[in-house]
Amino acid sequence: METLLLVTVLVGTLALLGFSAVLLRRVSAAAQVNVKAEVAGQLERFNATLGQKISLSTADMATRLEQLEVRRE
């Protein structure tokens, strides 16, 4: 009788462990998708911001060069 109870508890524990592993994998996969989307959004914002900064820097440099050319003339 004790052996049957022990086997039943062991099988139940293994079943719960398997179910927990499957559930953990599903939650982990969903979390990875969210993280990937967040990183992609951050990269897009970084790219846009960097493009704006480069454009502003280029315009500023062109203005300064024009002012230097006017002063030399």
C-alpha positions in Angstrom: 0.0 0.0 0.0 2.8 2.4 0.9 4.6 1.6 -2.4 1.5 2.4 -4.4 1.1 5.7 -2.5 4.8 6.5 -3.1 4.5 5.7 -6.8 1.4 7.8 -7.2 3.0 10.8 -5.5 6.1 10.4 -7.7 4.1 10.2 -10.9 2.0 13.2 -9.9 5.2 15.2 -9.1 6.7 14.3 -12.4 3.5 15.3 -14.2 3.5 18.7 -12.5 7.1 19.2 -13.3 6.5 18.4 -16.9 3.5 20.7 -17.0 5.5 23.5 -15.4 8.4 23.1 -17.9 6.0 23.4 -20.8 4.3 26.4 -19.3 7.7 28.1 -18.6 8.8 27.6 -22.2 5.6 29.2 -23.5 5.9 32.2 -21.2 9.6 32.5 -22.0 9.0 32.5 -25.8 6.3 35.2 -25.4 8.6 37.3 -23.3 11.3 37.0 -26.0 8.9 38.3 -28.6 8.1 41.3 -26.5 11.8 42.0 -25.8 12.6 41.8 -29.5 9.9 44.2 -30.4 11.0 46.6 -27.7 14.7 46.5 -28.9 13.6 47.0 -32.5 11.6 50.1 -31.5 14.6 51.5 -29.6 16.8 50.9 -32.6 14.4 52.7 -34.8 14.2 55.7 -32.5 18.0 55.7 -32.1 18.5 55.6 -35.9 16.0 58.5 -36.4 17.7 60.6 -33.6 21.1 59.9 -35.0 20.0 60.9 -38.5 18.7 64.2 -37.2 21.8 64.9 -35.2 24.0 64.2 -38.3 21.8 66.4 -40.5 22.0 69.3 -37.9 25.7 68.9 -37.6 26.2 68.9 -41.4 24.1 72.0 -41.7 26.0 73.7 -38.9 29.3 72.8 -40.4 28.2 74.2 -43.8 27.1 77.4 -42.2 30.4 77.8 -40.5 32.4 77.1 -43.6 30.4 79.7 -45.5 31.1 82.3 -42.8 34.8 81.5 -43.0 34.8 81.9 -46.8 33.0 85.3 -46.5 35.5 86.5 -43.9 38.5 85.5 -46.1 37.1 87.4 -49.1 
